[in-house]
Structure formats: structure tokens, C-alpha cells
């Protein structure tokens, strides 16, 4: 199997750039910056220019979870909007050049705030500015006229929340490592409370601080939103609720480290939700339903990480313990909608 460090061939990448009208100024230097279960991400430079290239993992590929076409479609469409995304450069849709689907975008300078230690670099005033910038960016995304930017066929927004309940119920059946009757009870309660009416927008599907690049000099400015592989058309409040539930301390167990986003230096879930409602002038509807759905999703995700670890496909330290958080998320979901 090709190592992830060498899974992006310089000669092939140079050919892809040339076919898209980019003539490298020199030999390409490629360095892996993230791997594991997510798409492989590399920094690329020709000594003058810098780019970021992404391709699926070299093994254990699940197409729906590593859809390069989805990332390319949404980031290309958002170029003309107020949503900050990296400038798109080149796309190998079928892998005929690179050997796997691959996207290339311009490198965006800034900070990735992932851990509690990363957040420590900010003052309290800077943290406050940062959350305002995050909420404003999400509101801008949800305000995009998706049909006008060419994303009318990007997904099926009608009935999105109901399909999400069914999706994560099915996923639980695939990844559960033990019987946990509360999951079925939560699914039943959520199914009974699915909102009959909802707004429709582009949804990111995984929005939180570490899926953005923060301006190096202004924590209140988001330089780019990244990791669009879960994006689709749907109910925007699912994005808001998931962003909020990610704030739960139990999420540290899922990640295997103390995350910046779970820090109590950020506002409470209720405060963040109010900031979004104020920024958009919109109602959050049955907010407890959306929080319950987000808790179901994260509970199943935590279980799935442990399931893969026990199957011999661990993706990081402590993955076998991630399911310890599942019961916490499910119990909170039931408290909200029970």
C-alpha cells in the first residue's frame, strides 16, 4: 500500500496544474499536513506559490465520506459569495491524472485553533471576537442563495431533518459495540418531533472552530472555512445545533485531547444560539429537537470510532475509548426531547 506521505506524486500533480493553466515556477515540494481517516491534505509549493492539495485516503475508502466532488462543487460555487473559502485552482475528478480524485486550492494564511493550548494564545476579548466571527460566517453561509450560485442540485433540502434521524439510526445498527436501548428511545422521540417546516440552505455539516482558518492578526475574522466533505442542502438549524453540541465536554473523549472548542472560555450553548438568531433574524424553531438530533449524531460517531478501533482500524490514540462518550450524548438527547 502506498504510504500517505508519498500518496501524491509530484510529476502527476504538476501535470494537473498545467492542465488547469498553472505553470509551476519550479520543482514541487509536497508535505503531508493531515491524514488518518479523513481526506489526506498536503501543502504544495513551487518556491514562489503555495497550494493545498487533498485526496482520499489510500485505504479503507468510503466514497460518501471522502467525496472530493462535493468539496469542489461547494467551494467553487461559494467563490463569489461573502463566505470565506480558499480560491479553487484544479480538480482531478476521476483520478485519471493523480490516480485518485484530487482538489487543489490556494494556500490560506492563518491559524488553525484545534487544542486548548492553541486557544491559550488568545485573550478573553479575542475569544469573544472569534465566536462572533464564527457565528457571522455561519449566518453568511446560510444566507447564500444556493440556486443563484449553481447549487440547486447539490442536495435534497426538503425533509432533511427526518432523513437525518433515519440515517443516524441506521448508522447505529452498523457500528454499535453493545446494546444501548436509549439510542432506540431517542430515535423514536426524535421521529415524533421532526419539524414540519424548515428553512433551506447550504449546510456545512461539521462546523466548529477547528474546521476554519482564523486570520493570524484578527481572531474575529475567519479567513477560510474548510473540510466541506459533509456539506449538502438542508435545514440550517442542524448546523447551528451541531456546532453547539460539539461544545460538550464529552467531545474531548471522542477527539482524544482537550479541544479548543469545548473550552469554557467560549460562551454557553444558549448564548451561541442567541447570537445566531440575532445575526440572522430567524427563529430556531424546535431547538430541543435540533439539539437532540445533534446529540444522536455525535453519540453514533463516538461509537463508530471505537467500533473501527476494535476492528483493527484505529485512527488515533484512545480511539478504543471514544464510545465512553456515547451514553453521555444519548442521555442528553433524551433529556431534551423526552
Buried (B, 14 or more C-beta within 10 A) or exposed (E): EEEBEEBBBBEBBBBBBEEEEBEBEEEBEBEBEEBEBBBBBBBBBBEEBBBBBBBBBBEEEEEEBBBBBBBBBBBBBBEEBEBBBBEBBBBBEEEEBBBBBBBBBEBBEBBBBBBBEBBEEBEEEBBBBBBBBBBBBBBBBBBBEBEEBEBEEBBEBEEBBBEBBBEBBEBBEEBBBEEBEBBBBBBEBBEEBBBEEBBBBBBBBBBBBBBBBBBEEBBBBBBBBBBBBBBBBBBBBBBBBBBBBBBBEBBBBBBBBEBBBBBEBBBEBEEBBBBBBEBBEBEBBBBBBBBBBBBBBBBBBBBBBBBBBEEEEBBEEBBBBBBBBBBBBBBBBBEBBE
